[in-house]
Amino acid sequence: MVEEHDSNKEARVFQGFSMFTWLYMASAFLSFVVSVALWFLGDDAELEAIFVGLWVPSILSLGVALEVLRK
């Protein structure tokens, strides 16, 4: 069975996100970027990079839990 490609399907998915979803997703992404920057650019900052990198799943988990509680 061949499925037709809907070019606006992805756009509709992103339009369904609330402002809160965008906020915690952006926060998690920013944490990831800071972690990578610390890892590669920081002088002897590997442990700090790992610490900040551990925030990503925590931020995402908290965001999803709060969204579930709101509904």
Residue frames as qw, qx, qy, qz and C-alpha x, y, z in Angstrom:
[[0.000, 0.889, 0.457, 0.000, 0.00, 0.00, 0.00],
 [0.432, 0.272, 0.012, 0.859, 1.42, 3.37, -1.02],
 [0.207, -0.774, -0.442, 0.403, 0.86, 6.34, 1.24],
 [0.333, 0.780, 0.167, 0.502, 0.66, 9.80, -0.28],
 [0.476, -0.119, -0.302, 0.818, 2.99, 12.42, 1.16],
 [0.107, -0.911, -0.382, -0.115, 1.26, 15.35, 2.80],
 [0.482, 0.413, -0.181, 0.751, 3.62, 18.34, 2.69],
 [0.246, -0.616, 0.125, -0.738, 1.72, 20.21, 5.40],
 [0.813, -0.371, -0.448, -0.033, 1.56, 17.29, 7.82],
 [0.612, -0.073, -0.384, 0.688, 4.71, 18.36, 9.72],
 [0.004, -0.326, 0.049, -0.944, 3.54, 21.97, 9.88],
 [0.622, -0.489, -0.295, -0.536, 0.23, 20.92, 11.40],
 [0.785, -0.283, -0.470, 0.288, 2.03, 18.88, 14.06],
 [0.419, 0.027, -0.282, 0.863, 4.12, 21.86, 15.15],
 [0.235, -0.425, -0.138, -0.863, 1.09, 24.17, 15.21],
 [0.711, -0.477, -0.459, -0.238, -0.52, 21.92, 17.81],
 [0.594, -0.093, -0.499, 0.624, 2.20, 22.64, 20.39],
 [0.287, -0.914, -0.287, -0.008, 1.31, 24.97, 23.23],
 [0.131, 0.872, -0.311, 0.355, 3.57, 27.80, 24.38],
 [0.661, -0.591, 0.436, -0.156, 4.48, 25.72, 27.43],
 [0.944, 0.118, 0.257, 0.171, 5.61, 22.84, 25.18],
 [0.554, 0.728, -0.099, 0.390, 7.80, 25.17, 23.14],
 [0.239, -0.853, 0.347, -0.307, 9.28, 26.56, 26.37],
 [0.749, -0.457, 0.479, -0.023, 10.39, 23.27, 27.86],
 [0.882, 0.341, 0.207, 0.250, 11.55, 21.91, 24.50],
 [0.350, 0.838, -0.176, 0.380, 13.64, 25.04, 23.95],
 [0.455, -0.760, 0.410, -0.217, 15.01, 24.77, 27.49],
 [0.907, -0.143, 0.383, 0.105, 16.05, 21.16, 26.92],
 [0.739, 0.574, 0.085, 0.344, 17.67, 22.06, 23.59],
 [0.043, 0.900, -0.271, 0.338, 19.52, 24.98, 25.18],
 [0.694, -0.570, 0.431, -0.081, 20.77, 22.68, 27.92],
 [0.916, 0.171, 0.282, 0.229, 22.03, 20.27, 25.28],
 [0.505, 0.771, -0.051, 0.385, 23.83, 23.03, 23.38],
 [0.258, -0.852, 0.367, -0.269, 25.45, 24.36, 26.57],
 [0.862, -0.326, 0.388, 0.027, 26.55, 20.84, 27.47],
 [0.837, 0.390, 0.178, 0.341, 28.17, 20.28, 24.08],
 [0.236, 0.878, -0.161, 0.384, 29.82, 23.71, 24.22],
 [0.523, -0.735, 0.402, -0.158, 31.25, 22.97, 27.67],
 [0.932, -0.075, 0.325, 0.142, 32.50, 19.59, 26.52],
 [0.751, 0.441, 0.182, 0.457, 34.33, 20.88, 23.46],
 [0.240, 0.784, -0.043, 0.571, 35.18, 24.48, 24.41],
 [0.546, -0.804, 0.109, -0.208, 35.60, 24.41, 28.17],
 [0.326, 0.565, -0.694, 0.305, 39.02, 24.01, 29.71],
 [0.199, 0.050, -0.911, 0.357, 38.84, 20.84, 31.81],
 [0.464, 0.007, 0.267, -0.845, 35.03, 21.14, 32.00],
 [0.389, -0.011, -0.853, -0.346, 34.01, 17.61, 31.04],
 [0.149, -0.308, -0.858, 0.382, 32.31, 16.93, 34.38],
 [0.212, 0.405, 0.251, -0.853, 30.36, 20.18, 34.16],
 [0.392, 0.203, -0.550, -0.709, 29.30, 19.26, 30.61],
 [0.318, -0.165, -0.932, -0.061, 28.01, 15.88, 31.80],
 [0.015, -0.371, -0.656, 0.657, 26.17, 17.55, 34.68],
 [0.325, 0.388, -0.026, -0.862, 24.45, 20.04, 32.37],
 [0.367, 0.127, -0.764, -0.515, 23.75, 17.29, 29.83],
 [0.139, -0.244, -0.934, 0.221, 21.85, 15.35, 32.51],
 [0.239, 0.336, 0.332, -0.848, 19.39, 18.24, 32.71],
 [0.335, 0.126, -0.565, -0.743, 17.95, 17.40, 29.27],
 [0.396, -0.263, -0.858, -0.194, 15.97, 14.28, 30.24],
 [0.164, -0.387, -0.653, 0.630, 15.01, 15.92, 33.54],
 [0.196, 0.291, -0.023, -0.936, 13.60, 18.99, 31.79],
 [0.415, 0.003, -0.668, -0.618, 11.73, 16.87, 29.25],
 [0.345, -0.286, -0.885, 0.126, 10.31, 14.55, 31.93],
 [0.038, -0.400, -0.491, 0.773, 9.16, 17.44, 34.10],
 [0.266, 0.215, -0.254, -0.905, 7.59, 19.18, 31.11],
 [0.435, -0.117, -0.786, -0.424, 5.67, 16.09, 30.03],
 [0.277, -0.343, -0.815, 0.375, 4.55, 15.39, 33.60],
 [0.073, 0.368, 0.286, -0.882, 3.26, 18.95, 34.01],
 [0.361, 0.099, -0.479, -0.794, 1.44, 18.75, 30.67],
 [0.401, -0.232, -0.877, -0.131, -0.27, 15.52, 31.76],
 [0.175, -0.391, -0.665, 0.612, -1.30, 17.09, 35.06],
 [0.160, 0.246, -0.024, -0.956, -2.75, 20.14, 33.25],
 [0.429, -0.008, -0.620, -0.657, -5.08, 18.01, 31.12]]
